[in-house]
């Protein structure tokens, strides 16, 4: 799973969001490190929807423009959890190896 896909799924955990709302939440979650462009976002959303990890929630017109909201599916929540566990395990292992190296346990 790509980092943008991971962050988009994470942005949808608590509530459905429209495109710009997802962009803002991803920026907040990543502490400004990741700034999704709209074209990138909709490419990610299309792939996630094709994999049934997100789905359209509703549409509304706001200031004359259509806002399409997306929500996380149960399958998306499972995939996000699996990826979060995998990333945490990898990070934990990297930290362990770095500590061994610092302690002189690795050549």
Backbone as CSV, one residue per row, in Angstrom:
resi,resn,N_x,N_y,N_z,CA_x,CA_y,CA_z,C_x,C_y,C_z
1,UNK,0.847,-1.171,0.000,0.000,0.000,0.000,0.896,1.238,0.000
2,UNK,0.577,2.182,-0.857,1.375,3.408,-0.923,1.079,4.309,0.273
3,UNK,2.008,5.201,0.552,1.788,6.136,1.655,0.554,7.010,1.429
4,UNK,0.350,7.560,0.206,-0.874,8.342,0.009,-2.148,7.518,0.245
5,UNK,-2.174,6.270,-0.202,-3.354,5.422,0.015,-3.555,5.181,1.505
6,UNK,-2.483,4.905,2.215,-2.548,4.689,3.659,-3.122,5.922,4.357
7,UNK,-2.641,7.086,3.988,-3.092,8.319,4.623,-4.528,8.665,4.251
8,UNK,-4.926,8.394,3.012,-6.317,8.643,2.610,-7.252,7.744,3.411
9,UNK,-6.911,6.463,3.526,-7.740,5.563,4.332,-7.802,6.044,5.782
10,UNK,-6.681,6.465,6.313,-6.639,6.957,7.690,-7.507,8.206,7.846
11,UNK,-7.492,9.077,6.850,-8.292,10.305,6.892,-9.789,10.013,6.918
12,UNK,-10.174,8.832,6.452,-11.595,8.491,6.385,-12.064,7.623,7.550
13,UNK,-11.204,7.342,8.503,-11.568,6.460,9.619,-12.725,7.029,10.432
14,UNK,-12.670,8.305,10.749,-13.652,8.853,11.686,-14.934,9.362,11.051
15,UNK,-14.885,9.738,9.763,-16.081,10.255,9.107,-15.868,10.350,7.600
16,UNK,-16.977,10.365,6.828,-16.849,10.596,5.388,-16.323,12.009,5.142
17,UNK,-15.548,12.144,4.077,-14.999,13.453,3.726,-15.054,13.638,2.215
18,UNK,-15.132,14.903,1.798,-15.023,15.233,0.380,-13.548,15.434,0.054
19,UNK,-13.250,15.583,-1.228,-11.865,15.640,-1.681,-10.994,16.627,-0.946
20,UNK,-11.430,17.888,-0.868,-10.597,18.884,-0.205,-10.458,18.583,1.285
21,UNK,-11.506,18.046,1.883,-11.446,17.652,3.290,-10.427,16.547,3.519
22,UNK,-10.340,15.616,2.560,-9.344,14.542,2.654,-7.940,15.129,2.551
23,UNK,-7.748,16.035,1.605,-6.437,16.680,1.435,-6.021,17.367,2.735
24,UNK,-6.935,18.095,3.352,-6.621,18.797,4.605,-6.309,17.815,5.729
25,UNK,-7.084,16.733,5.820,-6.865,15.769,6.896,-5.546,15.027,6.713
26,UNK,-5.193,14.700,5.482,-3.907,14.040,5.218,-2.762,14.965,5.616
27,UNK,-2.891,16.232,5.292,-1.841,17.178,5.677,-1.738,17.269,7.198
28,UNK,-2.881,17.289,7.886,-2.878,17.344,9.353,-2.281,16.074,9.947
29,UNK,-2.711,14.907,9.439,-2.218,13.628,9.961,-0.712,13.483,9.784
30,UNK,-0.216,13.982,8.659,1.216,13.846,8.362,2.023,15.027,8.903
31,UNK,1.360,15.889,9.658,2.009,17.088,10.213,2.669,17.919,9.121
32,UNK,1.966,18.039,7.996,2.428,18.868,6.887,3.446,18.223,5.971
33,UNK,3.841,17.005,6.271,4.858,16.332,5.476,4.314,15.885,4.122
34,UNK,3.024,15.516,4.074,2.408,15.057,2.824,1.314,16.033,2.430
35,UNK,1.441,16.557,1.233,0.434,17.458,0.665,-0.032,16.856,-0.651
36,UNK,-1.203,16.263,-0.613,-1.733,15.624,-1.811,-2.245,16.664,-2.793
37,UNK,-1.907,16.481,-4.042,-2.506,17.282,-5.100,-3.830,16.632,-5.465
38,UNK,-4.752,17.425,-5.950,-6.094,16.920,-6.245,-6.040,15.787,-7.268
39,UNK,-5.218,15.910,-8.294,-5.103,14.841,-9.296,-4.611,13.540,-8.679
40,UNK,-3.638,13.647,-7.786,-3.128,12.471,-7.077,-4.209,11.877,-6.194
41,UNK,-4.924,12.732,-5.474,-5.982,12.261,-4.580,-7.026,11.451,-5.341
42,UNK,-7.506,11.980,-6.453,-8.568,11.264,-7.162,-8.065,9.993,-7.817
43,UNK,-6.798,9.939,-8.187,-6.214,8.685,-8.663,-6.196,7.638,-7.562
44,UNK,-5.799,8.069,-6.354,-5.778,7.167,-5.197,-7.196,6.722,-4.869
45,UNK,-8.139,7.666,-4.827,-9.526,7.312,-4.506,-10.109,6.333,-5.524
46,UNK,-9.794,6.535,-6.806,-10.283,5.614,-7.837,-9.757,4.201,-7.603
47,UNK,-8.466,4.076,-7.271,-7.895,2.749,-7.011,-8.484,2.129,-5.747
48,UNK,-8.644,2.929,-4.705,-9.221,2.413,-3.465,-10.675,1.989,-3.671
49,UNK,-11.410,2.743,-4.460,-12.804,2.381,-4.755,-12.862,1.107,-5.584
50,UNK,-11.959,0.967,-6.552,-11.919,-0.243,-7.373,-11.615,-1.475,-6.531
51,UNK,-10.863,-1.295,-5.460,-10.528,-2.396,-4.544,-11.543,-2.535,-3.408
52,UNK,-12.625,-1.745,-3.460,-13.704,-1.763,-2.468,-13.227,-1.373,-1.065
53,UNK,-12.188,-0.540,-0.991,-11.679,-0.080,0.297,-12.344,1.230,0.727
54,UNK,-12.827,1.991,-0.258,-13.642,3.179,0.003,-14.826,3.133,-0.954
55,UNK,-15.852,3.904,-0.619,-16.999,4.033,-1.513,-17.572,5.428,-1.366
56,UNK,-18.319,5.813,-2.398,-18.974,7.118,-2.324,-20.028,7.081,-1.234
57,UNK,-20.068,8.140,-0.474,-21.040,8.256,0.608,-22.242,9.086,0.160
58,UNK,-21.962,10.268,-0.389,-23.028,11.158,-0.849,-22.410,12.262,-1.695
59,UNK,-23.279,13.035,-2.323,-22.858,14.210,-3.072,-23.708,15.386,-2.618
60,UNK,-23.107,16.568,-2.655,-23.861,17.777,-2.344,-23.303,18.921,-3.166
61,UNK,-24.133,19.892,-3.420,-23.690,21.083,-4.130,-23.351,22.139,-3.092
62,UNK,-22.151,22.666,-3.212,-21.676,23.696,-2.296,-21.069,24.814,-3.124
63,UNK,-21.590,26.009,-2.987,-21.149,27.176,-3.752,-21.108,26.876,-5.244
64,UNK,-22.135,26.178,-5.717,-22.260,25.887,-7.137,-21.391,24.753,-7.653
65,UNK,-20.677,24.095,-6.766,-19.793,22.988,-7.171,-20.232,21.713,-6.478
66,UNK,-20.049,20.616,-7.173,-20.418,19.323,-6.618,-19.316,18.819,-5.695
67,UNK,-19.706,18.457,-4.479,-18.778,17.827,-3.533,-19.170,16.360,-3.430
68,UNK,-18.212,15.503,-3.677,-18.435,14.066,-3.559,-17.731,13.591,-2.296
69,UNK,-18.489,12.956,-1.426,-17.958,12.451,-0.165,-17.642,10.963,-0.298
70,UNK,-16.576,10.550,0.361,-16.146,9.150,0.372,-16.113,8.653,1.800
71,UNK,-16.346,7.358,1.959,-16.250,6.767,3.284,-15.468,5.466,3.203
72,UNK,-14.906,5.103,4.331,-14.140,3.880,4.473,-15.102,2.695,4.566
73,UNK,-14.825,1.633,3.833,-15.633,0.416,3.944,-15.052,-0.463,5.054
74,UNK,-15.810,-1.481,5.436,-15.285,-2.431,6.431,-14.024,-3.105,5.909
75,UNK,-14.024,-3.440,4.626,-12.836,-4.038,4.022,-11.665,-3.060,4.046
76,UNK,-11.950,-1.785,3.826,-10.916,-0.757,3.893,-10.339,-0.627,5.286
77,UNK,-11.206,-0.718,6.300,-10.730,-0.645,7.686,-9.828,-1.830,8.001
78,UNK,-10.195,-3.021,7.526,-9.342,-4.204,7.750,-7.996,-4.046,7.053
79,UNK,-8.022,-3.569,5.804,-6.776,-3.383,5.056,-5.890,-2.341,5.731
80,UNK,-6.494,-1.266,6.215,-5.733,-0.224,6.910,-5.111,-0.774,8.181
81,UNK,-5.871,-1.543,8.937,-5.335,-2.121,10.169,-4.168,-3.062,9.871
82,UNK,-4.324,-3.917,8.871,-3.238,-4.837,8.497,-1.985,-4.078,8.099
83,UNK,-2.160,-3.009,7.323,-1.012,-2.221,6.883,-0.377,-1.482,8.055
84,UNK,-1.189,-0.955,8.964,-0.658,-0.256,10.140,0.163,-1.209,11.002
85,UNK,-0.320,-2.433,11.187,0.414,-3.430,11.965,1.724,-3.782,11.263
86,UNK,1.661,-3.973,9.948,2.863,-4.308,9.177,3.905,-3.201,9.288
87,UNK,3.471,-1.948,9.122,4.398,-0.818,9.216,4.983,-0.700,10.619
88,UNK,4.148,-0.886,11.634,4.624,-0.810,13.017,5.649,-1.902,13.293
89,UNK,5.400,-3.117,12.795,6.357,-4.213,12.973,7.685,-3.895,12.292
90,UNK,7.620,-3.367,11.074,8.844,-3.006,10.359,9.606,-1.909,11.092
91,UNK,8.888,-0.909,11.586,9.537,0.184,12.317,10.159,-0.327,13.607
92,UNK,9.451,-1.190,14.306,9.972,-1.754,15.560,11.266,-2.529,15.289
93,UNK,11.281,-3.314,14.240,12.472,-4.089,13.901,13.627,-3.170,13.530
94,UNK,13.354,-2.113,12.770,14.406,-1.164,12.397,15.002,-0.508,13.632
95,UNK,14.168,-0.123,14.581,14.652,0.502,15.817,15.508,-0.486,16.598
96,UNK,15.076,-1.733,16.680,15.864,-2.752,17.383,17.247,-2.898,16.754
97,UNK,17.296,-2.974,15.429,18.579,-3.125,14.741,19.459,-1.894,14.926
98,UNK,18.863,-0.705,14.884,19.643,0.509,15.106,20.215,0.556,16.519
99,UNK,19.440,0.116,17.498,19.952,0.075,18.876,21.090,-0.917,19.016
100,UNK,20.966,-2.069,18.368,22.058,-3.048,18.376,23.302,-2.445,17.748
101,UNK,23.123,-1.765,16.659,24.265,-1.147,15.967,24.932,-0.106,16.862
102,UNK,24.122,0.724,17.494,24.673,1.756,18.382,25.394,1.150,19.572
103,UNK,24.918,-0.020,20.015,25.544,-0.688,21.162,26.766,-1.494,20.726
104,UNK,27.046,-1.491,19.428,28.213,-2.201,18.929,27.934,-3.672,18.656
105,UNK,26.683,-4.045,18.652,26.320,-5.448,18.431,26.253,-5.837,16.974
106,UNK,26.308,-4.880,16.064,26.318,-5.177,14.632,27.578,-4.604,14.019
107,UNK,28.122,-5.317,13.062,29.348,-4.832,12.414,29.032,-3.907,11.291
